[in-house]
Structure formats: structure tokens, C-alpha cells
């Protein structure tokens, strides 16, 4: 716990995590300044008034030299890239920059379980916290749930189960979780990190010296992560395959856990509320974390059975006349959509895809569509490129619509077994974020099915 009294601390960004850091540091006696590049919006008024009442200084619409100068440290919001002008100015001013997660970690002696990866982070974080909560007070936080700085003052918390993006880990050079989990690795955020290698390194840091965890949990089905295990520190646990003394895997339609070669049956797949191989891997990650923290097999099984899938992540949101509707709006890249598409076998699936294009390769996406999808309904800015790539890969049953509502209407007309929203794109061409996109989908589906 640092002595913050009278120290000038700069918070970069009027974000949820930035506000949490500012309030915590203010309570510790720091002189807090928040600098935000964007202009003030009407919806900012209430929080700005609340912060100013605490004597927190705020500037909107740019980053002034006055706010930067003489800062003891800067706590950054995740979205600000290392190559930005602001970060260059802070480096020139010799101001150290950390994430809100690192700040929270430095202020509490409670153990962190860090969960990172390109896809599957949120479900794994939520499920791990849910299982641990059967015997401890464990809270999901970070990229999912509350910012950890909002939770530091709660002495009753036993574990911080923290979803960590590569953006946050980039600015967390001293963050040392007790358990570090890496769900998978596929290309994403390349522009932000200025290259795929930098994206990998940002995530890898919480598995290696000087941030070595007690346990590293890695995906045995991801060859890059399996190779990385040779460099990772701590005791290595794999999930996805039975190929080591310490692992968790599917066998005989059930999930098993093995430590030091001793195998235990955890749960039958038919009793899992999550579907698809990727979700079984998420469960395996959570089982490993729970077993390492001493949770009983009985409580692990009960917790998995009672788990409610996080919103917008292959979320079943309705059923009518033999058609089931799934909201997978969180699938903002092709890799995320592929794991959802591959969850459905031997059934008639109408896929709604499209949005703001990330210009990633679509070959594997098209291959999965060819194997598992009957009809693709395209919307949004990326529709032309997706249409072209699908046709070039031999898939021609494509429908174009102008809105989410029109796409759902068309899908219902087709009377498939499944209507799957899994866009493989960002949402910002038509929506404020994937949350709004998923909400619009769900609300319209519910209006259609009564």
C-alpha cells in the first residue's frame, strides 16, 4: 500500500476504470487530475459534478501541459495506445504509466486470478468467479464486472478474478497473479499494438519473469501457446487435451481433471449449460483454477450446472416453432464467430453476420460456414467483402439486408433450427458497441416470438 498523500496523480481517460482509479486515489489523499481527449457530452455531466465535488480536477477536449507536469504517476484507460502522442509526451516528461489493474494489485494483498486471451475471457472469468464463490468471496473484475479499484476497500473479498485485455497488460509491468490463464491466441488489435508480435508479448508478460505466477494455465490445442509453455513460469497446467501430468480435458463425454497424473471425473457434458468445444475449454480453465484453490468436486459440479451464460456470448435468448435464437454479439472478429459456428453440427443454421470490418483473413471463417451454416444473412459495412469471400470459397446461399430487424425477419421466414447472431465484425457502423447490437437483437427476437 503506497503513501499517496499530496502526490499529484494523473488519470488518463474519463472511463469506468479511470473513474474508479480516481476515486480510490482521492480517498487515499492524492491530488487527482483526470485528462480526457474527447469533448464533454451531456451524459458526462453527473459524473463530472460528482468528481469535482471530491476536488478531483478534470479537463475535457485535450491533454494540457499543466495537467501532465509534475505528475508522480499516470493511470491509463485501456484504449490509449503506447504510440499515441499523449504517451510520447508522458515519456518525455518521465511520468511512469500503469494500468488501473496494476494500481489495484499494488494496493491489496489479495490474490488475483488473471484471465487473458483473444476469445473466451469473459465466460471463463464469470464461471471461475461463480465456482470459487461456492466456498469463498470471489469477484469478477477488470474487463468484465467492476474495475478492481472499486473493490479494494472490501476486506471480505478473498479472490479477484480479473479479465485482462492486452491493452491493460501492456501497462502492467509489475502485475503478478497467483494464477495466469491464457484461453487462446489469434490475430486481433494489431493496429493498437503495432504488430502481432507485440500483441503476443503484451499477454505473455504475466506468465514470465519477473511477473511469473504460481500457476500458468494454457491451451493445449493452440500450438503457439503449447510452444510458449516452454518459456512460461510456474507450474504448467494444460486444458483441451490429455497430454500431461497436469491437465483438464474432455473424455467419454465428460470433463476430467488430472494433477500429478491422478485423474478425477468432474462433470458430464450433458449437465453443462454451455455448448460447443470452445465453451468446454472455458469450463476446463475454470475447473483448473477452482481445483488449485481447493474447491470440492461437488461444489464445482453444482456451480457449473447453475451457471448463467454471460450476456452476448452464445447466449440462448428465445425459442419458437422449433427455431432457437442465439445472441453472440461479442464475436467481434472472425475467430470468435468460428468457435460459435463450430458449436452447431447437423442442423439448419441461419447466420447473421457483418458490421464494421477488421480486415482480417476470412478463409477459416468461410470454411466453417461451408461446414456448418445453411444460410448467411449479411448486414453492415463489411457485407461486400464477406459476400465476395464466401462466394469465392463456394458458398452462395447469401442474403443481404439493411438492418438487424430486417435480417431477423428474413431468418424467421426461413424456419431454420437455429438463428445465430455472430457478426465476426465490430459493431460501430450501426451501433454504439457489441452490447447495444446484442440488445437490439434480443429485444426484436422477443417481440417476434412473443
Backbone torsions as a table, in degrees:
resi	resn	phi	psi	omega
1	UNK	NA	121.3	-176.6
2	UNK	-85.1	160.6	172.3
3	UNK	-93.0	107.3	-175.3
4	UNK	-97.8	-3.1	-171.6
5	UNK	-57.4	123.5	176.0
6	UNK	68.0	8.5	176.1
7	UNK	-83.8	138.8	176.4
8	UNK	-82.4	120.9	-179.7
9	UNK	-121.1	131.2	-179.6
10	UNK	-102.0	126.9	176.2
11	UNK	-107.5	124.8	-175.9
12	UNK	-95.9	106.0	175.2
13	UNK	104.6	131.4	176.2
14	UNK	-88.5	60.4	-179.3
15	UNK	-102.5	175.8	178.7
16	UNK	-59.7	-45.1	-179.7
17	UNK	-70.6	-36.7	178.3
18	UNK	-64.1	-42.1	178.6
19	UNK	-64.4	-41.6	179.1
20	UNK	-62.2	-43.7	178.6
21	UNK	-63.9	-43.6	-178.4
22	UNK	-61.2	-44.7	-179.1
23	UNK	-65.9	-42.3	179.7
24	UNK	-62.1	-48.7	-178.0
25	UNK	-64.7	-34.9	176.1
26	UNK	-62.6	-41.3	178.0
27	UNK	-64.8	-26.3	179.9
28	UNK	-86.8	2.2	175.7
29	UNK	94.2	7.2	178.6
30	UNK	-73.8	155.8	173.8
31	UNK	-93.6	103.0	-166.6
32	UNK	-100.6	132.0	175.7
33	UNK	-121.7	128.8	175.4
34	UNK	-109.3	127.8	177.2
35	UNK	-119.1	128.3	-176.2
36	UNK	-128.8	129.5	-175.9
37	UNK	-70.0	-39.4	-175.0
38	UNK	-76.0	161.3	178.0
39	UNK	-73.9	157.0	178.6
40	UNK	-68.0	139.5	176.5
41	UNK	-111.4	157.8	179.6
42	UNK	-54.9	-36.1	-177.9
43	UNK	-71.9	-9.1	177.6
44	UNK	-82.6	-15.2	-168.0
45	UNK	-57.1	-47.8	-174.6
46	UNK	-63.0	-46.3	-177.4
47	UNK	-70.0	-35.1	177.4
48	UNK	-63.8	-42.6	178.2
49	UNK	-63.8	-39.9	178.8
50	UNK	-63.0	-44.3	-178.6
51	UNK	-68.5	-41.1	179.1
52	UNK	-65.1	-32.0	177.3
53	UNK	-65.3	-21.7	176.4
54	UNK	-89.7	5.1	-177.2
55	UNK	69.5	29.4	171.9
56	UNK	-89.4	128.0	-177.8
57	UNK	-85.8	140.6	-176.1
58	UNK	-135.4	135.3	169.5
59	UNK	-126.3	138.2	179.2
60	UNK	-119.2	150.3	174.7
61	UNK	87.5	16.5	178.7
62	UNK	151.4	171.2	-176.2
63	UNK	-119.5	107.2	-175.2
64	UNK	-85.7	155.3	175.2
65	UNK	-63.1	-32.1	-178.6
66	UNK	-61.9	-40.2	-179.9
67	UNK	-72.9	-35.1	-176.3
68	UNK	-74.8	-40.1	-170.5
69	UNK	-62.9	141.7	176.0
70	UNK	65.3	18.6	178.2
71	UNK	-73.8	135.8	177.8
72	UNK	-72.8	-38.8	-179.2
73	UNK	-160.3	159.6	174.7
74	UNK	-123.0	136.3	176.2
75	UNK	-110.4	119.6	-170.4
76	UNK	-102.7	147.2	167.8
77	UNK	-72.6	152.8	-172.8
78	UNK	-62.6	-28.0	-170.0
79	UNK	-77.9	-7.9	-174.0
80	UNK	-87.5	113.4	-174.4
81	UNK	-74.0	155.2	-178.4
82	UNK	-62.1	-27.2	-177.0
83	UNK	-90.0	7.1	-179.7
84	UNK	-70.5	158.8	179.2
85	UNK	-60.0	-38.9	-179.6
86	UNK	-61.4	-44.1	-179.4
87	UNK	-66.4	-34.6	176.1
88	UNK	-64.3	-41.5	179.4
89	UNK	-66.0	-38.7	178.7
90	UNK	-67.2	-37.3	178.2
91	UNK	-65.2	-42.7	177.8
92	UNK	-62.4	-34.5	-179.8
93	UNK	-84.0	0.7	179.0
94	UNK	60.1	39.8	176.5
95	UNK	-99.0	121.1	178.7
96	UNK	-72.1	137.9	-177.4
97	UNK	-116.1	129.1	177.1
98	UNK	-130.9	165.0	176.1
99	UNK	-85.0	163.9	174.9
100	UNK	-65.0	-32.2	177.1
101	UNK	-64.4	-45.1	178.8
102	UNK	-63.9	-38.5	176.6
103	UNK	-58.7	-48.8	-179.3
104	UNK	-61.5	-44.3	180.0
105	UNK	-59.0	-40.2	-178.0
106	UNK	-70.1	-17.9	-173.9
107	UNK	-101.8	-6.6	-179.6
108	UNK	-130.7	146.6	176.5
109	UNK	-91.1	5.0	-177.5
110	UNK	-76.9	146.4	-178.2
111	UNK	-71.4	144.9	175.0
112	UNK	-109.1	138.0	165.7
113	UNK	-108.3	113.2	-175.2
114	UNK	-99.6	130.6	-178.6
115	UNK	-123.6	116.1	179.4
116	UNK	-127.9	175.8	-177.1
117	UNK	143.0	164.7	179.5
118	UNK	-73.1	-43.1	-179.6
119	UNK	-133.7	155.8	175.2
120	UNK	89.4	-2.6	-176.2
121	UNK	-60.8	-47.3	-171.7
122	UNK	-67.3	-46.8	179.4
123	UNK	-60.8	-43.2	-179.8
124	UNK	-65.3	-41.0	178.0
125	UNK	-62.4	-48.9	-178.6
126	UNK	-62.7	-44.3	-178.3
127	UNK	-68.5	-41.3	178.8
128	UNK	-60.3	-46.2	178.3
129	UNK	-62.9	-39.2	-179.8
130	UNK	-63.2	-43.9	-180.0
131	UNK	-67.8	-47.5	-179.7
132	UNK	-60.3	-30.5	-178.2
133	UNK	-69.3	-9.4	175.5
134	UNK	-69.8	-21.8	-179.4
135	UNK	-131.9	-15.4	-178.8
136	UNK	-133.0	175.0	170.4
137	UNK	-96.8	98.6	-178.0
138	UNK	-118.9	135.2	-176.2
139	UNK	-122.9	135.3	171.1
140	UNK	-75.8	139.4	-176.6
141	UNK	-154.9	-175.9	-179.5
142	UNK	85.2	-128.3	-179.6
143	UNK	-67.4	-17.3	177.7
144	UNK	-128.4	136.0	-176.0
145	UNK	84.7	-153.5	-177.4
146	UNK	-84.2	153.7	168.7
147	UNK	-61.8	138.2	-176.9
148	UNK	-59.5	-26.4	178.0
149	UNK	-64.8	-21.9	175.2
150	UNK	-74.0	-13.0	-171.9
151	UNK	-112.8	-7.1	-172.8
152	UNK	-57.2	-38.4	-173.7
153	UNK	-78.3	-3.4	179.7
154	UNK	-87.0	101.7	-176.4
155	UNK	-69.4	-13.9	-176.1
156	UNK	-82.9	-11.2	-178.4
157	UNK	-71.9	132.1	177.6
158	UNK	-96.7	-37.3	-176.9
159	UNK	-139.1	136.2	168.6
160	UNK	-97.0	112.3	177.1
161	UNK	-99.1	104.6	-161.3
162	UNK	-114.0	115.5	171.0
163	UNK	-75.6	125.2	-173.6
164	UNK	-121.1	119.0	174.0
165	UNK	-82.0	163.1	176.3
166	UNK	-62.7	-31.0	178.7
167	UNK	-61.2	-45.1	-179.0
168	UNK	-69.3	-41.2	-177.8
169	UNK	-68.7	-27.2	176.5
170	UNK	-55.9	-33.7	-176.8
171	UNK	-108.2	28.5	-177.2
172	UNK	-127.4	64.0	-172.4
173	UNK	-72.8	-9.8	179.8
174	UNK	-123.2	7.0	179.7
175	UNK	-70.3	122.0	-175.6
176	UNK	-130.5	89.8	179.6
177	UNK	-67.5	158.8	172.0
178	UNK	-72.6	-42.2	176.0
179	UNK	-126.7	130.0	174.5
180	UNK	-114.1	127.0	-177.9
181	UNK	-116.2	133.4	176.5
182	UNK	-122.8	107.0	-172.2
183	UNK	-71.1	-42.3	-178.7
184	UNK	-175.0	171.0	178.3
185	UNK	-142.0	117.7	173.6
186	UNK	-138.7	161.0	-176.5
187	UNK	-59.3	130.3	176.7
188	UNK	-167.6	157.1	175.0
189	UNK	53.3	32.7	-175.4
190	UNK	-67.1	-39.0	178.6
191	UNK	-61.4	-44.2	-177.6
192	UNK	-61.9	-43.6	-176.5
193	UNK	-89.1	-5.8	-177.3
194	UNK	59.0	48.6	174.6
195	UNK	130.4	150.0	-178.8
196	UNK	-66.0	-36.0	-179.1
197	UNK	-63.8	-40.1	178.0
198	UNK	-66.8	-36.3	176.8
199	UNK	-61.6	-43.5	178.9
200	UNK	-63.9	-46.0	-177.2
201	UNK	-62.3	-34.9	180.0
202	UNK	-61.4	-40.3	179.6
203	UNK	-77.8	-35.0	-174.2
204	UNK	-66.6	-23.0	-171.1
205	UNK	-60.8	-30.9	-178.1
206	UNK	-82.8	9.6	175.9
207	UNK	-115.8	-1.6	-170.3
208	UNK	-130.8	160.2	174.6
209	UNK	-57.3	143.5	2.8
210	UNK	-89.5	13.1	-175.9
211	UNK	-105.2	20.9	-173.7
212	UNK	-54.1	126.0	176.7
213	UNK	-82.1	170.8	173.0
214	UNK	-68.5	-35.7	-177.9
215	UNK	-135.8	134.5	173.3
216	UNK	-111.5	125.4	-177.5
217	UNK	-113.2	117.7	-169.5
218	UNK	-130.5	153.4	-177.1
219	UNK	-81.7	113.3	-179.0
220	UNK	-72.0	-18.3	179.4
221	UNK	-87.5	-8.0	178.3
222	UNK	-100.8	106.7	-172.1
223	UNK	-60.1	-36.0	-179.9
224	UNK	-64.2	-38.5	179.4
225	UNK	-75.4	-34.3	177.2
226	UNK	-64.8	-40.0	175.8
227	UNK	-65.7	-38.9	-178.8
228	UNK	-64.3	-25.1	-179.0
229	UNK	-55.0	-26.8	178.7
230	UNK	-66.4	-24.3	-179.9
231	UNK	-99.1	-22.8	-175.1
232	UNK	-68.3	150.0	-179.7
233	UNK	-99.6	-179.3	-178.5
234	UNK	72.9	-176.4	174.9
235	UNK	-77.8	126.5	-175.4
236	UNK	-88.9	129.3	170.3
237	UNK	-119.6	134.4	175.5
238	UNK	-105.3	150.9	169.4
239	UNK	-127.8	158.2	177.9
240	UNK	102.6	-26.3	179.7
241	UNK	-149.1	150.9	174.4
242	UNK	-91.4	89.7	-175.2
243	UNK	-142.9	21.1	177.3
244	UNK	-158.3	175.3	178.1
245	UNK	-70.1	-26.1	-177.6
246	UNK	-123.5	105.6	-175.2
247	UNK	-164.2	170.0	175.2
248	UNK	-138.7	139.4	-166.8
249	UNK	-162.7	167.3	175.1
250	UNK	-99.1	132.1	176.6
251	UNK	-150.9	135.7	178.0
252	UNK	53.2	42.0	177.9
253	UNK	59.4	35.3	176.8
254	UNK	-148.7	162.4	177.1
255	UNK	-100.9	129.1	179.4
256	UNK	-119.0	152.2	177.2
257	UNK	-123.1	137.7	179.5
258	UNK	-131.6	130.8	173.0
259	UNK	-132.5	129.0	-176.4
260	UNK	52.0	35.6	176.0
261	UNK	84.2	-7.0	-179.6
262	UNK	-90.5	120.2	-173.6
263	UNK	-96.0	138.4	176.8
264	UNK	-131.9	135.8	173.4
265	UNK	-77.9	131.7	-178.2
266	UNK	-106.2	-54.5	-176.0
267	UNK	-161.4	144.5	173.6
268	UNK	-77.3	145.2	-178.4
269	UNK	-60.1	-33.5	-178.8
270	UNK	-63.7	-19.3	-179.9
271	UNK	-94.7	0.6	-179.1
272	UNK	-88.7	130.8	177.8
273	UNK	-75.3	-15.6	179.8
274	UNK	-93.6	140.4	-178.1
275	UNK	-115.3	156.7	175.1
276	UNK	93.5	150.2	-177.5
277	UNK	-58.2	-40.6	-179.1
278	UNK	-61.6	-37.2	178.4
279	UNK	-73.2	-32.2	173.8
280	UNK	-63.4	-36.1	175.7
281	UNK	-66.0	-39.2	175.9
282	UNK	-60.0	-42.7	178.0
283	UNK	-62.6	-42.6	-179.6
284	UNK	-60.2	-42.7	176.0
285	UNK	-56.6	-48.0	-176.9
286	UNK	-66.1	-37.3	177.6
287	UNK	-61.9	-45.5	179.0
288	UNK	-57.9	-48.8	-179.7
289	UNK	-59.4	-43.7	-178.3
290	UNK	-65.9	-42.9	179.0
291	UNK	-64.5	-39.7	179.0
292	UNK	-64.2	-26.9	178.7
293	UNK	-96.9	8.8	169.9
294	UNK	86.0	16.3	179.0
295	UNK	-72.0	139.5	-178.1
296	UNK	-71.1	152.2	177.9
297	UNK	-59.0	-37.7	179.8
298	UNK	-61.7	-45.6	-179.7
299	UNK	-70.8	-33.0	175.8
300	UNK	-62.5	-47.7	-178.8
301	UNK	-62.0	-48.6	-179.9
302	UNK	-60.1	-39.5	-178.1
303	UNK	-68.6	-41.0	177.4
304	UNK	-62.2	-43.9	-178.5
305	UNK	-63.2	-32.1	-176.9
306	UNK	-93.4	1.3	-174.7
307	UNK	-71.6	136.2	175.5
308	UNK	-102.5	126.0	-176.4
309	UNK	-60.5	134.1	176.5
310	UNK	-58.7	147.7	-177.4
311	UNK	-59.7	141.3	174.2
312	UNK	73.2	14.7	-178.8
313	UNK	-126.2	86.6	-175.3
314	UNK	47.3	50.2	-174.3
315	UNK	-92.8	118.5	175.6
316	UNK	-69.6	121.6	-173.0
317	UNK	-126.7	12.7	175.9
318	UNK	163.9	162.4	179.1
319	UNK	-154.9	135.5	177.2
320	UNK	-157.4	135.7	175.9
321	UNK	50.6	41.2	175.8
322	UNK	84.2	0.0	178.5
323	UNK	-106.4	128.5	176.6
324	UNK	-104.5	137.5	-177.6
325	UNK	-108.9	129.7	178.6
326	UNK	-121.7	131.9	177.6
327	UNK	-103.5	107.5	178.3
328	UNK	-120.1	46.1	-175.2
329	UNK	-61.8	-24.4	-179.9
330	UNK	-66.4	-12.6	178.6
331	UNK	-75.1	86.2	-175.4
332	UNK	-96.9	6.8	174.5
333	UNK	-142.8	160.6	-177.4
334	UNK	-57.9	-36.9	-178.4
335	UNK	-61.5	-40.8	179.0
336	UNK	-66.0	-39.5	178.2
337	UNK	-67.0	-36.1	-180.0
338	UNK	-58.3	-43.9	-177.7
339	UNK	-67.5	-31.8	175.7
340	UNK	-70.8	-46.5	-179.7
341	UNK	-59.0	-41.6	-177.8
342	UNK	-70.9	-7.3	178.4
343	UNK	-77.1	-12.1	-175.0
344	UNK	-113.9	122.4	179.6
345	UNK	-125.7	141.6	172.7
346	UNK	56.8	39.8	173.8
347	UNK	-145.8	162.0	-177.7
348	UNK	-85.5	110.0	-176.6
349	UNK	-116.0	128.9	170.2
350	UNK	-102.3	117.4	-176.9
351	UNK	-99.5	127.8	171.5
352	UNK	-100.3	119.9	-175.9
353	UNK	-137.8	166.5	177.2
354	UNK	114.3	163.4	-177.5
355	UNK	157.7	-141.0	176.2
356	UNK	-87.3	122.3	-171.9
357	UNK	-71.5	138.3	172.1
358	UNK	-98.1	0.9	175.9
359	UNK	57.2	30.4	173.9
360	UNK	-86.8	162.6	-176.9
361	UNK	-63.1	139.0	-175.3
362	UNK	-109.1	6.4	-175.0
363	UNK	-60.2	-50.1	-178.5
364	UNK	-67.5	-35.9	176.2
365	UNK	-59.6	-47.6	-179.9
366	UNK	-63.9	-38.0	177.8
367	UNK	-62.0	-43.0	179.4
368	UNK	-66.4	-39.9	177.4
369	UNK	-60.3	-45.3	179.6
370	UNK	-59.1	-34.5	-176.8
371	UNK	-81.6	-33.4	-165.9
372	UNK	-122.6	-14.2	-170.2
373	UNK	-112.5	136.0	177.1
374	UNK	-86.3	-43.5	-176.5
375	UNK	-138.1	138.2	172.8
376	UNK	-113.4	128.3	176.4
377	UNK	-111.2	116.9	-173.9
378	UNK	-103.2	138.6	174.7
379	UNK	-134.6	165.6	169.1
380	UNK	84.1	-178.3	-173.8
381	UNK	-62.3	-30.4	-174.3
382	UNK	-84.3	-0.2	-171.8
383	UNK	-56.6	-42.3	-177.4
384	UNK	-61.5	-46.9	-177.2
385	UNK	-68.3	-40.3	178.6
386	UNK	-64.8	-42.4	178.3
387	UNK	-57.9	-48.3	-178.5
388	UNK	-62.6	-45.6	-178.3
389	UNK	-66.8	-40.9	178.9
390	UNK	-62.6	-45.2	-180.0
391	UNK	-65.5	-38.7	177.9
392	UNK	-64.7	-23.0	178.3
393	UNK	-99.4	14.1	171.9
394	UNK	88.9	8.1	178.6
395	UNK	-103.3	121.3	-173.3
396	UNK	-120.5	-7.8	-177.2
397	UNK	-81.9	72.7	-172.3
398	UNK	-119.4	136.0	176.9
399	UNK	-122.3	138.3	177.9
400	UNK	-108.1	132.6	176.6
401	UNK	-132.7	160.3	-173.5
402	UNK	-94.3	-15.9	-176.5
403	UNK	-146.6	164.5	176.5
404	UNK	-61.2	-42.0	-178.5
405	UNK	-63.0	-43.4	178.3
406	UNK	-63.6	-37.5	179.1
407	UNK	-64.4	-42.1	179.0
408	UNK	-65.9	-43.9	177.9
409	UNK	-55.1	-46.7	-179.2
410	UNK	-64.7	-41.8	179.7
411	UNK	-61.4	-41.8	179.8
412	UNK	-63.4	-39.2	178.4
413	UNK	-58.7	-33.1	-176.4
414	UNK	-74.2	-18.1	179.6
415	UNK	53.4	51.8	177.8
416	UNK	-78.1	173.6	172.0
417	UNK	-70.8	-36.7	-175.2
418	UNK	-137.3	135.4	165.5
419	UNK	-109.2	117.8	-174.6
420	UNK	-117.0	115.8	168.3
421	UNK	-88.2	108.8	175.9
422	UNK	-145.7	86.1	-159.5
423	UNK	-69.4	-25.8	-176.9
424	UNK	63.4	15.9	-175.9
425	UNK	-145.9	160.7	168.3
426	UNK	-67.5	168.3	-171.0
427	UNK	-108.3	-2.6	-163.5
428	UNK	-74.5	-3.4	174.4
429	UNK	-75.0	-29.0	-174.9
430	UNK	-127.0	-16.4	-173.1
431	UNK	-138.3	167.0	179.4
432	UNK	-77.6	-18.0	179.7
433	UNK	177.4	176.2	-178.8
434	UNK	-64.0	-27.6	179.4
435	UNK	-64.0	-46.7	179.0
436	UNK	-64.9	-40.1	178.5
437	UNK	-58.0	-47.3	179.5
438	UNK	-66.0	-37.4	179.2
439	UNK	-64.0	-44.0	178.2
440	UNK	-60.9	-43.7	178.4
441	UNK	-59.0	-50.8	-175.8
442	UNK	-64.1	-44.1	-177.7
443	UNK	-63.9	-39.3	-179.2
444	UNK	-72.8	-38.1	175.9
445	UNK	-58.5	-47.7	-178.8
446	UNK	-63.1	-34.6	177.2
447	UNK	-67.7	-29.6	-179.5
448	UNK	-78.8	-36.0	-173.7
449	UNK	-96.8	-3.6	178.5
450	UNK	75.8	NA	NA
